[in-house]
């Protein structure tokens, strides 16, 4: 099976169609992504990027990161340095309307071990406007950082 970021990136491009642009969140069917849903989160954009609220938090994220994110605000995310990076990333996506792919490593909060990851963040528009209303992210843990 393909890594979750690749599955979500391909799905997002398919929804965008040949003309490109940003697809509408109304066109998303999470059942299309059921094989990687456990690695996905979806954030609602609040007041143009002032904050972001997790509407969906996959079960593997809960296990791997040690907390349930559904209903939480990114501004409440711990640790604080991670919160600042996520807010910057998500606000950049709201501004540019462009997806972001990152690879890196992070110190696991509870296990104190470095974990490699790849993550994609893709924007979606509201049904009645051109503003970004949701951001979907998909992460894959323990990936090689070069390939």
C-alpha positions as CSV (number, residue, x, y, z in Angstrom):
1,X,0.0,0.0,0.0
2,X,1.2,3.5,-0.7
3,X,2.1,5.8,2.2
4,X,-0.7,7.9,3.5
5,X,0.7,11.3,2.3
6,X,0.9,9.9,-1.2
7,X,-2.7,8.5,-1.1
8,X,-4.1,11.9,0.2
9,X,-2.0,13.9,-2.3
10,X,-3.2,11.8,-5.2
11,X,-6.8,12.0,-3.9
12,X,-6.6,15.8,-3.6
13,X,-5.2,16.2,-7.1
14,X,-8.0,14.0,-8.5
15,X,-10.6,16.2,-6.7
16,X,-8.9,19.4,-8.1
17,X,-9.3,18.0,-11.6
18,X,-7.4,18.8,-14.7
19,X,-7.7,22.6,-14.2
20,X,-6.0,22.4,-10.9
21,X,-7.0,24.8,-8.2
22,X,-8.3,23.9,-4.7
23,X,-11.1,21.4,-4.4
24,X,-14.1,22.0,-2.2
25,X,-14.4,20.1,1.1
26,X,-18.0,19.2,0.1
27,X,-16.5,16.9,-2.5
28,X,-14.5,14.9,0.1
29,X,-15.7,11.5,1.0
30,X,-13.6,10.1,3.9
31,X,-14.7,6.6,2.9
32,X,-12.6,7.1,-0.2
33,X,-9.6,7.3,2.2
34,X,-10.6,4.6,4.6
35,X,-7.4,2.6,4.2
36,X,-5.4,5.6,5.5
37,X,-8.1,7.3,7.7
38,X,-6.2,6.3,10.8
39,X,-3.3,8.5,9.8
40,X,-5.4,11.6,8.8
41,X,-6.5,14.7,10.6
42,X,-8.8,17.4,9.3
43,X,-8.8,21.0,10.7
44,X,-11.5,23.6,10.3
45,X,-10.0,27.1,9.6
46,X,-11.3,29.6,12.2
47,X,-11.5,33.3,11.2
48,X,-9.2,33.1,8.2
49,X,-6.4,31.3,10.0
50,X,-6.6,32.9,13.5
51,X,-6.8,29.3,14.8
52,X,-7.7,25.8,13.6
53,X,-10.0,23.2,15.2
54,X,-9.5,19.5,14.7
55,X,-12.7,18.0,13.3
56,X,-11.2,14.6,12.7
57,X,-8.2,12.9,14.3
58,X,-7.3,9.4,13.1
59,X,-6.8,6.5,15.6
60,X,-3.2,6.0,14.8
61,X,-2.4,9.7,15.5
62,X,-4.0,9.1,19.0
63,X,-1.8,6.1,19.5
64,X,1.4,7.5,18.1
65,X,1.2,11.0,19.6
66,X,-0.5,10.0,22.8
67,X,-3.6,12.2,22.8
68,X,-7.0,12.6,21.2
69,X,-7.1,15.7,19.0
70,X,-10.7,15.8,17.9
71,X,-12.3,19.0,19.1
72,X,-9.0,20.6,20.2
73,X,-7.6,23.9,18.9
74,X,-4.2,24.0,17.3
75,X,-3.5,27.0,19.6
76,X,-3.8,24.5,22.5
77,X,-1.4,21.9,21.0
78,X,1.5,20.6,23.1
79,X,4.4,20.9,23.0
80,X,4.4,24.7,22.4
81,X,7.2,24.6,19.8
82,X,5.2,22.1,17.7
83,X,2.1,24.4,18.1
84,X,4.0,27.4,16.7
85,X,5.3,25.4,13.7
86,X,1.8,24.0,12.9
87,X,0.2,27.4,13.2
88,X,2.8,28.9,10.8
89,X,2.3,26.0,8.3
90,X,-1.5,26.1,8.4
91,X,-1.6,29.9,8.1
92,X,0.8,29.7,5.1
93,X,-1.6,27.2,3.4
94,X,-4.5,29.5,4.0
95,X,-2.6,32.4,2.4
96,X,-1.1,30.5,-0.6
97,X,-3.8,27.9,-1.2
98,X,-1.0,25.4,-1.8
99,X,-0.3,22.0,-0.3
100,X,2.8,21.4,1.8
101,X,4.8,18.2,2.0
102,X,7.4,17.8,4.7
103,X,9.8,15.1,5.9
104,X,11.6,15.2,9.1
105,X,12.1,13.7,12.6
106,X,10.6,14.6,15.9
107,X,11.2,13.6,19.4
108,X,8.2,11.6,20.6
109,X,6.7,13.3,23.6
110,X,6.2,10.2,25.7
111,X,8.9,7.8,24.5
112,X,11.7,10.3,24.1
113,X,12.8,8.7,20.9
114,X,13.3,10.3,17.5
115,X,10.6,9.3,15.0
116,X,10.9,10.0,11.3
117,X,7.8,11.1,9.4
118,X,6.4,12.4,6.2
119,X,3.3,14.6,6.2
120,X,1.2,16.3,3.6
121,X,-1.2,19.1,4.3
122,X,-3.8,19.9,1.6
123,X,-6.3,22.8,1.6
124,X,-10.0,22.7,0.7
125,X,-12.4,25.5,-0.1
126,X,-15.7,26.2,1.5
127,X,-18.7,25.5,-0.7
128,X,-19.8,29.1,-1.1
129,X,-16.4,30.9,-1.2
130,X,-12.8,30.8,-2.4
131,X,-11.5,30.9,1.1
132,X,-9.7,27.9,2.6
133,X,-12.1,26.3,5.1
134,X,-10.4,23.0,5.9
135,X,-6.9,21.5,5.9
136,X,-6.4,17.8,5.7
137,X,-3.2,16.2,6.8
138,X,-1.9,12.7,6.4
139,X,1.3,11.4,8.1
140,X,3.4,8.3,7.7
141,X,5.7,7.4,10.6
142,X,9.1,5.7,10.4
143,X,9.8,6.6,6.8
144,X,13.3,7.0,5.3
145,X,14.2,10.6,5.0
146,X,15.9,10.2,1.7
147,X,14.7,8.2,-1.3
